[in-house]
């Protein structure tokens, strides 16, 4: 039945016919349920008589409906009525880009914002595994406000005639023109050569069409045209990209000409591989920013275009990298010429994070993975192929730390938000594997096992790479005083784990490198006075000692060194405070590292006011941690780590610092009692796990134990009435939980602690608890949403909960007036939330930066001073001077320079 105005298809009332094509007729309709206008695409009648095609289309449509991007027209659903099937889609007003081009060339200043939005839409879809397959000006609409919408995304595939059993990635072949003229006639001029030949296609087919559309906009006429579809397809197959570039106006920027050349390269293997690279070029040209490097273009085009000296130099660097990478992948490294050194930008506007190891070479040496803080001040994982000049970020990796590769190089493991996660090297949604609040090292074995540090208070754990409940791998060697096991490496065969063992919490110069046999359960110290040991494929063990990288021959069968160590590389960034360094080897024997020397953890204690002005409070540099202001504001408690970890107090009036703890190696997380008479802290004084202790703040008397548990206890917070103490306890079943401990008595009569009871002990991590000044509310951090956010609950309950952070949060602190909560965003940005409470209802305003005069303030630790006007803080030493660290050094074929040849018996 022909559709005319007034006819209803279910809840949709047809208003007028918009157009028709091989993919069906399109009508404007009114959605009577939601009171909005929509577009209705009625599918060809052949679908009603072909259940297989209809079923396949319905499956494809569900995938297409999942796309949600401002530059992609939405598909709302697929419906059936009276034997007809139709799509319900977003109605996009405005002319198509084909209509715009019909009036003549589009000026470059108008072209750039349009084509940039097209690129953004394609980039989003490609990241979700969806290819358009029929990109052309007629499928691009430009609204009156300049918004661009790409139409019919993926419908060419969904509506194709491919029978079951064929590759649904194949595009229509030239022989199908007679039966599919409705599809081919309008698209022949935009089909990539591989698509025109009927070969399987991927996102590079869209990149080809993108280049054609870009040229057509600037030239005002089709790039490939013939009297018949066959002639048009012949033009696509026979002419090279210089033809398209020659039609561009003389005023076209060189970077755009260069981009067109890469998009319209016939061989898809040489074509631009990522539409995101095109978006970056367009953004740079639109902002008059000179790109830091030009995209390489085909040789025929290069002869026609003069490159600037900067671009030429960058091309030389890329050529060197490509040549070396090719040789290393196809040759025996020991037969190569001597090592080649070079330094390169990371390929993105970001600064490497150097608090922990952030640079990672893929096993095959084709990719560089690194953790960096971007211009948006968010820390995430980036991936750069060595044969490309730009790095791309992996979505969903905000707050990521310590990445490590799977053996096949297809997955990246990492730590974030109190979890161990993995993500495909191609991108996509990260997969959570298990809880992990430590994260100082992970290794992925070839048997699918991941060994990792779950917490700084616990030995190594293991978990399947598919996820599950982690299991302990090895116990601490208490006789040797071992308190940390970090930076594991599963050796080939996954039968032995190499790791760094230490009897100190935060000084690793005299640490040991230990080998643990998974099958026998025995451990063996293979090297003293070294850390961050890594076994290499040439039979050597490399490790750090006094800021220098050493190597030594290593027998992997007997698990022992077989020669004398030798220094091989100086001046790289290392972290003697946590036992790691910034280097990574590929299997072929190349190394990527960050130059710069040891990263000091020393800083000073500062004041910071509401305008962001920073003033010294205690200028004596040290490795301070976990600041806490006394209730009267006269003293400050903090930790100092100098091999051992102890609690100190600092008197603001006299300037005197007093050490309070002397027993044990590990004393941390100080908190004042509400009357300021005592400091409670977490300690391993009695051996085993961290438990709660307290001591008089004036240093008199002995420390007393408040709680005893096999589980680690930390981060204490007192309720103002001094009767309840909240703290974090680690459980083998539920991870980190918030517990409470009742306290009875007084300073005069003596104190008697009660039994610890759970307050919050869900499957998520709940920790970093902080009582409000009136004791009615408890702020805390939880990763129930997938990352740490700040929440508030009434205490002791029952009642609701309120999330007060939006972009992640840690370490909430209350102002003493109870009207503000201050916390850290990921990366260390200080945020403050104004709040009001009425009865059992909590209301919080949107979080704002603490400092009105300095929006981005990065700190490692802080507390709110009692006057509410200032913070006491430790500025993050890795941000000192705000100098971006954006270069990585490479030594290709570094094995040629290692300590001698491969030892006998280690091949």
Secondary structure, DSSP 8 states (H G I E B T S, - for coil): ----TT-EETTEEEEEEEEEETTEEEEEEEETTTTEEEEEEE--GGGGG-HHHHHHHHHHHHHHHT---TTB--EEEEEEETTEEEEEEE---S-BHHHHHHTS---HHHHHHHHHHHHHHHHHHHHTT---S---GGGEEE-TTS-EEE-STTHHHHTS---TTS-TTB---GGGTTT-HHHHTTTGGG--HHHHTT-B--HHHHHHHHHHHHHHHHHSS-SS--SSHHHHHHHHHH--HHHHHHTS-TTS-HHHHHHHHHHT-SSTTTS---HHHHHHHHHHHHTT---SS-----HHHHTTS---HHHHHHHHHHHHHHHHHHHHHHS-GGGS-S-EEEEEE-SSSEEE--SS--EEE-TTSSEEEEEEEETTS-EEEEEEETTSS--EE-TT-TT-EEEEE-TTSSEEEEEETTEEEEEETT----EEEEE-S--S-EEE-TTSEEEEE--TTS-EEEEETT----EE-----GGGT--EEEEEEE-TTSSEEEEEEESSSS--TT-EEEEEETTT--EEEEEES-EEEEE-TTSEEEEEETTEEEEEEEETTTTEE-S--EEEEESB-EETTTTEESEEE-TTS-EEE-BS-B----EEEEEE-TT--EEEEEEEEE-EEEEEE-TTSSEEEEEEESSSEEEEEEETTT--EEE---SSSBEEEEEE-TTSSEEEEEE-TTSSS-EEEEEETTS-S--EE----SS-EEEEEE-TTSSEEEEEEEETTTEEEEEEEEEEEETTTEEEEEEEEEEE--SS-EEEEEE-TTSSEEEEEE-TTSS-EEEEEESS--S-EEE--SS--EEEEE-TTSSEEEEEETTTEEEEEEEEEETTEEEE---EES-TT-S--BEEEEEE-TTSS-EEEEE-GGGGGG----EEEEEETGGGGSSSS--TT--
